[in-house]
Amino acid sequence: MKNKRVVITGATSGIGKEIALGLGAQGANLVLACRDVAQGEKTAREIQERTRAKNIVVLHLDAASQKSIREFAKQFRKQFRRLDVLINNAAMNRGALPRATNAEGIELTFATNVLGYFLLTQLLLDALTASAPSRIINVASEFASDLDLDDLQFERRPFVGAKAYAQSKACDRLLTWAMARRLKGSGVGVNAMTPGLVVDTGLYRHSPPGLVARLRTYSDRTLADGADTAIWMASSAELEGVTNKFFVDRKQVACEFRNRAAEEKLWRICEQLTRTT
């Protein structure tokens, strides 16, 4: 990964931080896209101390805000010409918290976990295409379910944070396949992965007390375990030219969320909500 430029969203903690540590150790030039810039700078110093990585840049990005995403893309283009790997990782799980919306009036989980992936990728496509062969890695989840393309923002259904999160992670897979289809032949590989079942990344901090402890009885995966597949996907020569695949523990697996009609419907919704049509 020496001299390869990598953008990682949500890089100050959890899976994102572990991915940054792993790729920094391989010599990647890291761009940490962080909502909390001060924490991002602290993370950058830690990565430098632990891996001797030399080129780390911290830029502000609130994945829930389209304005912030657009400003991030603007700042990125001012500073850099190429982008070798984009890792869409930033996510939220509202758990037991009530439904809330962002500044654009969009439900926060969907805004962050789905539109955040979609809009940032769209805005950085020129750099990725110009740098081909390049890679887009979408961090999904084992907890993917409750997909309702007619009620993506829980305006009709009662809002349940865990269901909103699970739906958003199903959407991340659908968008991966739609994007891979659009970029076929461009030299930009688009793939998705899951960190595995029950990695305590901090996503569950708003969940009912004791939930994480109960979930952990099913798995004792560490953050390093969860990040390993994404690090491999970003760096391995085995993945050169590979696209439209779903990976778990470095193995390609089938994804139940493959439906072209659903993928295209979601794509159109995302275009409309981000005004990229």
C-alpha positions as CSV (number, residue, x, y, z in Angstrom):
1,M,0.0,0.0,0.0
2,K,3.0,2.3,-0.1
3,N,2.0,5.7,-1.7
4,K,-1.6,4.5,-2.1
5,R,-4.1,7.0,-0.9
6,V,-7.0,5.7,1.1
7,V,-10.1,7.6,2.5
8,I,-11.6,5.9,5.5
9,T,-14.9,7.3,7.0
10,G,-15.6,6.9,10.7
11,A,-11.9,6.4,11.4
12,T,-11.6,7.6,15.0
13,S,-12.9,4.4,16.7
14,G,-14.0,0.9,16.2
15,I,-13.6,-0.9,12.8
16,G,-12.6,2.3,11.0
17,K,-9.7,2.9,13.4
18,E,-8.5,-0.7,13.1
19,I,-8.6,-0.5,9.3
20,A,-6.6,2.8,9.5
21,L,-4.0,1.1,11.7
22,G,-3.7,-1.9,9.4
23,L,-3.3,0.1,6.3
24,G,-1.1,2.7,7.9
25,A,1.3,-0.1,8.9
26,Q,1.4,-1.1,5.2
27,G,2.5,2.4,4.2
28,A,-0.8,3.8,2.9
29,N,-1.3,7.6,2.7
30,L,-4.4,7.9,4.9
31,V,-7.2,10.5,4.8
32,L,-9.2,10.1,8.0
33,A,-12.7,11.4,7.4
34,C,-13.9,12.3,10.9
35,R,-16.9,14.1,12.5
36,D,-14.7,15.1,15.4
37,V,-11.5,16.6,14.0
38,A,-9.8,16.9,17.4
39,Q,-10.3,13.1,18.0
40,G,-9.2,12.5,14.4
41,E,-5.9,14.3,15.0
42,K,-5.5,12.2,18.2
43,T,-6.1,9.1,16.2
44,A,-3.7,10.2,13.5
45,R,-0.9,10.6,16.2
46,E,-1.7,7.2,17.6
47,I,-1.5,5.6,14.2
48,Q,1.8,7.3,13.5
49,E,3.2,6.2,16.9
50,R,2.1,2.6,16.5
51,T,2.8,2.1,12.8
52,R,5.3,4.8,11.8
53,A,2.9,5.9,9.1
54,K,4.1,9.2,7.7
55,N,1.3,10.6,5.6
56,I,-2.0,11.0,7.5
57,V,-4.4,13.8,6.8
58,V,-7.5,14.5,8.9
59,L,-10.5,16.1,7.2
60,H,-13.9,16.9,8.7
61,L,-16.8,14.8,7.6
62,D,-20.2,14.4,9.2
63,A,-21.7,11.5,7.2
64,A,-25.2,12.4,8.3
65,S,-24.9,15.8,6.6
66,Q,-25.0,16.3,2.9
67,K,-23.6,19.7,3.3
68,S,-20.6,18.3,5.2
69,I,-20.1,15.5,2.6
70,R,-20.0,18.0,-0.2
71,E,-17.5,20.2,1.7
72,F,-15.3,17.2,2.4
73,A,-15.3,16.3,-1.3
74,K,-14.4,19.9,-2.2
75,Q,-11.5,19.9,0.3
76,F,-10.3,16.5,-0.9
77,R,-10.2,17.7,-4.5
78,K,-8.3,20.8,-3.5
79,Q,-5.5,18.7,-1.8
80,F,-5.3,15.5,-3.8
81,R,-5.6,14.4,-7.4
82,R,-5.8,10.6,-6.9
83,L,-7.7,8.2,-4.7
84,D,-6.8,4.5,-4.7
85,V,-9.3,3.2,-2.1
86,L,-12.5,4.5,-0.6
87,I,-13.7,2.7,2.5
88,N,-17.3,3.7,3.5
89,N,-17.4,2.7,7.1
90,A,-19.1,5.5,9.2
91,A,-22.4,4.3,10.6
92,M,-24.8,4.9,13.4
93,N,-27.2,2.7,15.3
94,R,-29.8,4.7,17.3
95,G,-30.7,1.7,19.4
96,A,-33.3,2.7,22.0
97,L,-33.2,6.4,21.0
98,P,-36.3,7.8,19.2
99,R,-36.5,8.7,15.5
100,A,-34.6,11.8,14.6
101,T,-33.8,13.7,11.4
102,N,-30.8,15.5,10.0
103,A,-30.7,19.1,8.7
104,E,-32.2,18.0,5.4
105,G,-35.1,16.4,7.2
106,I,-34.0,12.8,6.5
107,E,-34.1,10.1,9.2
108,L,-30.6,10.0,10.7
109,T,-29.8,6.3,10.3
110,F,-30.7,6.3,6.6
111,A,-29.0,9.6,6.1
112,T,-25.7,8.4,7.7
113,N,-25.5,4.7,6.7
114,V,-27.0,4.8,3.3
115,L,-27.0,8.3,1.8
116,G,-23.6,9.0,3.4
117,Y,-22.1,6.0,1.4
118,F,-24.0,7.0,-1.7
119,L,-23.2,10.7,-1.9
120,L,-19.6,10.5,-0.9
121,T,-18.9,7.8,-3.4
122,Q,-20.6,9.8,-6.2
123,L,-18.6,12.9,-5.3
124,L,-15.2,11.0,-5.3
125,L,-15.9,9.0,-8.4
126,D,-13.8,11.2,-10.7
127,A,-10.7,10.7,-8.5
128,L,-11.3,7.0,-8.2
129,T,-11.8,6.6,-11.9
130,A,-8.7,8.7,-12.7
131,S,-6.6,6.5,-10.3
132,A,-7.8,3.2,-11.7
133,P,-7.3,0.4,-10.8
134,S,-8.9,1.6,-7.6
135,R,-11.3,0.2,-5.1
136,I,-14.5,1.0,-3.2
137,I,-15.2,-1.0,0.0
138,N,-18.6,-0.8,1.6
139,V,-18.7,-2.0,5.2
140,A,-22.0,-3.8,5.7
141,S,-23.1,-6.0,8.5
142,E,-24.4,-9.4,9.5
143,F,-27.4,-7.6,10.8
144,A,-29.1,-6.9,7.5
145,S,-32.9,-7.2,7.4
146,D,-36.2,-5.3,7.7
147,L,-35.9,-3.8,4.2
148,D,-38.9,-1.8,3.1
149,L,-38.2,0.3,0.1
150,D,-41.5,2.1,0.4
151,D,-40.8,3.2,4.0
152,L,-37.0,3.6,4.2
153,Q,-37.3,6.4,6.7
154,F,-39.8,4.8,9.1
155,E,-42.5,7.3,8.4
156,R,-45.2,4.6,8.3
157,R,-43.7,1.9,10.5
158,P,-43.0,2.5,14.2
159,F,-39.4,3.5,14.5
160,V,-37.1,0.9,16.1
161,G,-33.4,1.8,16.1
162,A,-32.1,-1.8,15.5
163,K,-34.5,-2.3,12.6
164,A,-33.4,1.0,11.0
165,Y,-29.8,0.0,11.3
166,A,-30.5,-3.5,9.9
167,Q,-32.4,-2.0,7.0
168,S,-29.6,0.5,6.3
169,K,-27.0,-2.3,6.1
170,A,-29.2,-4.2,3.6
171,C,-29.3,-1.0,1.6
172,D,-25.5,-0.8,1.6
173,R,-25.3,-4.1,-0.1
174,L,-27.9,-3.2,-2.7
175,L,-26.1,0.0,-3.5
176,T,-22.8,-1.9,-3.8
177,W,-24.3,-4.1,-6.6
178,A,-25.9,-1.1,-8.3
179,M,-22.6,0.8,-8.2
180,A,-20.5,-2.2,-9.4
181,R,-22.8,-2.5,-12.4
182,R,-22.4,1.1,-13.3
183,L,-18.7,1.0,-13.0
184,K,-18.1,-2.3,-14.8
185,G,-15.1,-1.9,-17.1
186,S,-13.9,1.3,-15.5
187,G,-11.1,-0.3,-13.4
188,V,-12.9,0.7,-10.2
189,G,-13.8,-2.4,-8.1
190,V,-16.8,-2.2,-5.9
191,N,-17.3,-4.7,-3.1
192,A,-18.9,-5.1,0.3
193,M,-17.9,-6.9,3.4
194,T,-19.1,-7.6,6.9
195,P,-16.9,-7.5,10.0
196,G,-18.6,-10.6,11.3
197,L,-21.2,-11.3,14.0
198,V,-21.1,-9.1,17.1
199,V,-18.0,-7.0,17.1
200,D,-18.3,-4.4,19.8
201,T,-17.5,-1.3,17.8
202,G,-19.5,1.2,19.9
203,L,-22.4,1.0,17.6
204,Y,-24.5,-0.5,20.4
205,R,-24.0,2.3,23.0
206,H,-27.6,3.5,22.6
207,S,-29.0,0.0,22.8
208,P,-30.9,-1.4,25.9
209,P,-28.6,-2.2,28.8
210,G,-27.1,-5.7,28.6
211,L,-27.7,-6.2,24.9
212,V,-24.0,-6.3,24.0
213,A,-23.2,-8.7,26.7
214,R,-26.0,-11.0,25.5
215,L,-24.9,-10.7,21.9
216,R,-21.3,-11.4,22.9
217,T,-22.3,-14.9,24.1
218,Y,-22.6,-15.7,20.4
219,S,-19.2,-14.3,19.4
220,D,-15.9,-13.1,20.8
221,R,-14.6,-11.4,17.7
222,T,-12.2,-8.5,18.4
223,L,-12.0,-5.2,16.5
224,A,-8.9,-6.6,14.7
225,D,-10.9,-9.6,13.6
226,G,-13.6,-7.4,12.3
227,A,-11.2,-5.1,10.4
228,D,-9.1,-7.8,8.9
229,T,-11.2,-8.5,5.8
230,A,-11.5,-4.8,4.9
231,I,-7.7,-4.4,5.2
232,W,-7.2,-7.4,3.0
233,M,-9.7,-6.1,0.4
234,A,-8.0,-2.8,0.3
235,S,-4.5,-4.1,-0.1
236,S,-4.4,-7.6,-1.5
237,A,-3.3,-8.3,-5.1
238,E,-5.9,-11.1,-5.1
239,L,-8.6,-8.4,-5.3
240,E,-7.2,-6.7,-8.3
241,G,-10.0,-6.5,-10.9
242,V,-12.5,-8.1,-8.5
243,T,-15.9,-6.4,-8.3
244,N,-19.5,-7.0,-7.3
245,K,-18.6,-9.4,-4.5
246,F,-19.5,-9.8,-0.8
247,F,-16.8,-11.0,1.6
248,V,-16.8,-12.5,5.1
249,D,-13.5,-13.5,6.7
250,R,-11.7,-13.0,3.4
251,K,-14.1,-15.4,1.7
252,Q,-16.6,-14.6,-1.0
253,V,-20.1,-15.5,0.1
254,A,-23.5,-15.2,-1.4
255,C,-25.6,-12.2,-0.5
256,E,-29.3,-12.6,0.0
257,F,-29.8,-8.9,-1.0
258,R,-29.4,-9.2,-4.7
259,N,-32.4,-8.0,-6.7
260,R,-31.9,-5.7,-9.6
261,A,-35.3,-4.1,-9.4
262,A,-34.8,-3.3,-5.7
263,E,-31.2,-2.1,-6.4
264,E,-32.4,0.3,-9.1
265,K,-35.3,1.5,-7.0
266,L,-33.1,2.3,-4.1
267,W,-30.6,4.0,-6.4
268,R,-33.3,6.3,-7.8
269,I,-34.4,7.1,-4.2
270,C,-30.8,8.0,-3.2
271,E,-30.4,10.1,-6.3
272,Q,-33.5,12.1,-5.5
273,L,-32.7,12.6,-1.9
274,T,-29.2,13.8,-2.7
275,R,-30.2,15.7,-5.8
276,T,-27.6,13.9,-8.0
277,T,-30.1,13.1,-10.8
